[in-house]
Amino acid sequence: MYNFDNKYDVLVCGGGVAGISCAYTSSKLGLKTLLLEKESYLGGDMTGGLVIPVMKSDAKNLNTEFYNDLILYAKKFNSQFTYSDGNDGWFNPVLIKCVFEHMLKTVSCDIVYECEIKNVNASQNTINHVEILNNTLSIPIASMYYVDSTGNASFSKILNCDFWEDNQTKQPASLRFIVGNVDLDKFANFLEKVDNDKNVTTTYRSDSFIHLSTAFTWDKTKKWALEPYFKDALRQNILKDKDLAYFQLFTIANMPNSVAFNCPRLRDFDTNNPIDYSNAVIEAREAILRLHKFCVNYLPGFENSYISNIAPVVGKRETSRVKCQYDYTINDILEQKEFKNAALCSDYPIDIHSNTKDKSVLHKVCAYTLPIESLKSKNYNNLYVAGKILGCDFKAQAALRVQSSCMSMGEAVAKDIYKNIN
């Protein structure tokens, strides 16, 4: 029988934004909380995957206290910027690692890096304790409640939970990168001259900075101002046809003359073949070299630029989704179904990426809510999930997977646990 010196109220597995939000909120409420993270930093896709900025969502102020605190702390670290459209989620992916750690230490949350759950002891639909493996040391940990916020549901898989199996294909993943030494003034002048579609391209100038964003895809949903440049680069064999699938870039808070790219997409790969997946990642890095060459040759301001960072983590939009107490579907979003115990409110669109031309979807919707029951495991009475592995169907997840919603999920889970304990 194990002798637990440290029994926790809440054990959160996974230090992405959903897990951080959950751990921060539960600690702030006075619950003894442990956050486990397999990497040596916090932030998940936001930091390791360079997934910035937070996509803007205008909805009710429901379980957004963590996000509001994050903005305040990030300002102190000079790692946040508010764009001209009011989106205050433009973060610096390097400095925000320090912000997350500072926030959790302020509320006395324990953090263990470079560890994963090795074994689980459960009985009668209740998790009793887990064993975590940190380097070569195996440690038993007991907690009243457990939260899977791993992003790939690895904890729930160890527990043999039930999963959704409602889609044959996955949304393509992306491998993001950063380019430095860009003349942003020159690039902004170019964008302002060639593209007046503010739904695609924006620039924001002040006395001290220039921020901007632009995009191009091979889908015919819009008239893309950058299309002639991509088509010529294709003719000149600078780019390959698949490089035209998706191209998007943003400037970065407190990283002057740098631009973050939300591309390239990984090609479709066999999810059961690790070699095929690895080759897809290698091919994506080759595509990054081509895309940078394209920028140097065709986009004014990039002449002396260089690739300064390639994300060490692939940004996966959709992975496994856990079966929960309420099966949330796309109809709940479209019908704006109201729930008594809402975990969040959002109006982020149904955003489905596809590697097939003209098959991507961006369907705008009115504000919708998500019930806490879609974050409570169907199989275990003391297990919650938070983030993109929530209990919903494929299309609903395409709207709910964004970082602002994931933060609200984590906060809602922590508050529900607190209510149960008290």
Long-range contacts (C-beta under 8 A, 24 or more apart in sequence): 2-129, 2-140, 2-142, 4-129, 4-140, 4-141, 4-142, 6-34, 6-141, 7-32, 7-142, 7-143, 7-144, 8-32, 8-33, 8-34, 8-110, 8-141, 8-142, 8-143, 8-144, 9-33, 9-143, 9-144, 9-145, 9-417, 9-421, 10-34, 10-143, 10-144, 10-145, 10-146, 10-147, 10-414, 10-417, 11-36, 11-130, 11-141, 11-143, 11-145, 11-146, 11-147, 12-36, 12-146, 12-147, 12-149, 13-117, 13-146, 13-147, 13-148, 13-149, 13-150, 13-154, 13-155, 14-44, 14-147, 14-148, 14-149, 14-150, 14-151, 14-155, 14-387, 15-39, 15-41, 15-42, 15-43, 15-44, 15-100, 15-111, 15-149, 16-43, 16-44, 16-45, 16-46, 16-149, 16-150, 16-151, 16-387, 16-406, 17-43, 17-44, 17-45, 17-46, 17-387, 17-403, 17-406, 17-407, 17-410, 18-149, 18-386, 18-387, 18-388, 18-406, 18-407, 18-409, 18-410, 19-44, 19-147, 19-149, 19-150, 19-386, 19-387, 19-410, 20-66, 20-100, 20-103, 20-104, 20-407, 20-410, 21-66, 21-67, 21-386, 21-406, 21-407, 21-408, 21-409, 21-410, 21-411, 21-414, 22-147, 22-149, 22-384, 22-386, 22-409, 22-410, 22-411, 22-413, 22-414, 23-104, 23-109, 23-410, 23-414, 24-66, 24-69, 24-103, 24-104, 24-107, 24-109, 24-414, 25-65, 25-66, 25-410, 25-411, 25-414, 25-415, 26-109, 26-414, 26-417, 26-418, 27-104, 27-107, 27-108, 27-109, 28-107, 29-414, 29-415, 29-418, 30-418, 31-414, 31-417, 31-418, 31-421, 33-109, 33-110, 34-109, 34-110, 34-111, 34-112, 34-141, 34-143, 35-104, 35-109, 35-110, 35-111, 35-112, 36-112, 36-115, 36-116, 36-117, 36-132, 37-111, 37-112, 37-113, 37-114, 37-115, 38-114, 38-115, 38-116, 39-113, 39-114, 39-313, 40-113, 40-114, 41-97, 41-113, 42-97, 42-100, 42-101, 42-104, 42-111, 43-93, 43-96, 43-97, 43-100, 44-151, 44-313, 45-151, 45-313, 45-315, 45-316, 45-403, 46-91, 46-93, 46-96, 46-403, 47-93, 47-94, 47-96, 47-97, 47-100, 48-311, 48-312, 48-313, 49-176, 49-311, 49-313, 49-314, 49-315, 50-93, 50-176, 50-177, 50-178, 50-260, 50-309, 50-311, 50-315, 51-93, 51-176, 51-262, 51-315, 51-403, 52-90, 52-91, 52-92, 52-93, 52-250, 52-252, 52-260, 53-83, 53-87, 53-89, 53-90, 53-91, 53-250, 54-87, 54-89, 54-90, 54-91, 54-402, 54-403, 54-404, 55-89, 55-348, 55-402, 55-403, 55-404, 56-85, 56-86, 56-87, 56-89, 57-346, 57-347, 57-348, 57-402, 57-404, 57-405, 58-347, 59-344, 59-345, 59-346, 59-347, 59-367, 60-345, 60-367, 62-342, 62-343, 62-344, 62-345, 62-369, 62-408, 63-343, 63-344, 63-408, 63-409, 63-411, 63-412, 63-415, 64-404, 64-407, 64-408, 64-411, 65-411, 66-407, 66-410, 66-411, 67-404, 67-407, 67-408, 69-103, 70-99, 70-103, 70-407, 73-99, 73-102, 73-103, 74-99, 77-102, 78-253, 78-254, 79-253, 79-254, 80-253, 81-209, 81-211, 81-253, 81-254, 83-202, 83-204, 83-211, 84-202, 84-204, 84-211, 85-202, 89-403, 89-404, 90-211, 90-250, 90-251, 90-252, 90-253, 91-253, 92-252, 92-253, 92-254, 92-255, 93-252, 93-260, 94-255, 95-254, 116-154, 117-154, 117-155, 117-158, 119-158, 120-158, 120-159, 122-159, 122-380, 125-379, 125-380, 125-381, 126-380, 126-381, 126-382, 127-159, 127-380, 127-382, 127-383, 144-382, 144-417, 144-421, 145-382, 145-383, 145-384, 145-417, 145-420, 145-421, 146-380, 146-382, 146-383, 146-384, 147-383, 147-384, 147-385, 147-386, 147-410, 147-413, 147-417, 148-322, 148-383, 148-384, 148-385, 148-386, 148-389, 149-385, 149-386, 149-387, 149-389, 149-410, 150-389, 151-316, 151-319, 151-387, 151-388, 151-389, 152-316, 152-319, 152-320, 152-389, 153-319, 153-320, 153-321, 153-322, 153-385, 153-389, 156-320, 156-322, 156-377, 156-383, 156-385, 156-389, 157-320, 159-379, 159-380, 159-383, 160-379, 161-322, 161-323, 161-377, 161-378, 161-379, 161-380, 161-383, 162-322, 162-323, 162-378, 162-379, 163-320, 163-321, 163-322, 163-323, 164-320, 164-321, 164-322, 164-323, 164-391, 164-392, 164-393, 164-394, 166-393, 166-394, 167-394, 169-268, 170-271, 170-317, 170-318, 170-319, 171-317, 171-318, 171-352, 171-353, 171-354, 171-398, 172-265, 172-266, 172-267, 172-268, 172-317, 172-353, 172-354, 172-355, 173-265, 173-266, 173-314, 173-315, 173-316, 173-317, 174-246, 174-262, 174-263, 174-264, 174-265, 174-266, 174-314, 174-315, 174-317, 175-264, 175-266, 175-281, 175-284, 175-285, 175-288, 175-310, 175-311, 175-314, 175-315, 176-260, 176-261, 176-262, 176-263, 176-310, 176-311, 176-315, 177-260, 177-261, 177-288, 177-292, 177-307, 177-309, 177-310, 177-311, 178-252, 178-255, 178-258, 178-259, 178-260, 178-261, 178-307, 178-308, 178-309, 178-310, 179-258, 179-259, 179-261, 179-292, 179-295, 179-302, 179-305, 179-306, 179-307, 179-308, 180-257, 180-258, 180-305, 180-306, 180-307, 180-308, 181-257, 181-258, 181-304, 181-305, 181-306, 182-257, 182-258, 182-259, 182-301, 182-302, 182-305, 183-257, 183-300, 183-301, 183-302, 183-303, 183-304, 184-210, 184-212, 184-251, 184-256, 184-257, 184-259, 184-301, 185-210, 185-301, 186-300, 186-301, 187-212, 187-299, 187-300, 187-301, 187-302, 188-212, 188-301, 189-300, 190-299, 190-300, 190-301, 194-225, 194-226, 195-225, 195-226, 197-222, 197-223, 197-225, 200-224, 200-225, 201-225, 209-256, 210-251, 211-251, 212-250, 212-251, 213-248, 213-249, 213-250, 213-251, 214-248, 214-249, 215-247, 215-248, 215-249, 216-244, 216-247, 216-248, 217-244, 217-245, 217-246, 217-247, 217-360, 218-244, 218-245, 218-246, 218-357, 219-357, 219-358, 219-359, 219-360, 220-358, 221-358, 221-360, 221-362, 229-294, 229-298, 229-299, 230-294, 232-298, 233-294, 233-297, 233-298, 238-290, 238-293, 238-294, 238-297, 239-290, 239-291, 239-294, 240-287, 240-290, 242-267, 242-287, 242-355, 243-287, 243-290, 243-291, 243-294, 245-355, 245-357, 246-353, 247-291, 258-308, 261-288, 261-291, 263-287, 263-291, 264-288, 264-291, 265-353, 265-355, 266-314, 267-355, 268-355, 281-314, 284-314, 285-310, 317-353, 317-388, 317-398, 317-401, 318-388, 318-394, 318-397, 318-398, 318-401, 319-388, 319-389, 320-389, 321-388, 321-389, 321-390, 321-391, 321-392, 321-393, 321-394, 321-397, 322-377, 322-378, 322-385, 322-389, 322-390, 322-391, 323-377, 323-378, 323-379, 323-391, 324-373, 324-374, 324-375, 324-376, 324-377, 324-378, 324-385, 324-390, 324-391, 325-373, 325-374, 325-376, 325-377, 325-378, 325-391, 326-371, 326-373, 326-374, 326-391, 327-374, 327-391, 327-392, 327-393, 328-370, 328-371, 328-374, 328-390, 328-391, 328-392, 328-393, 328-396, 329-392, 329-393, 329-395, 329-396, 330-393, 330-395, 330-396, 332-368, 332-370, 332-396, 333-365, 333-368, 333-396, 333-399, 334-365, 336-366, 336-367, 336-368, 337-368, 337-369, 338-369, 339-369, 339-370, 339-371, 339-373, 340-371, 341-371, 341-372, 341-373, 341-416, 342-369, 342-370, 342-371, 342-372, 343-369, 343-370, 343-371, 343-372, 343-374, 343-375, 343-408, 343-409, 343-412, 343-413, 344-369, 344-370, 344-405, 344-408, 344-409, 344-412, 345-369, 345-408, 346-370, 346-399, 346-400, 346-402, 346-404, 346-405, 346-408, 348-399, 348-400, 348-402, 348-404, 348-405, 349-399, 350-395, 350-396, 350-398, 350-399, 351-398, 351-399, 351-402, 352-395, 352-398, 361-398, 365-399, 368-399, 370-400, 370-405, 370-409, 372-412, 372-413, 372-416, 375-409, 375-412, 375-413, 375-416, 376-416, 384-413, 384-416, 384-417, 386-410, 386-413
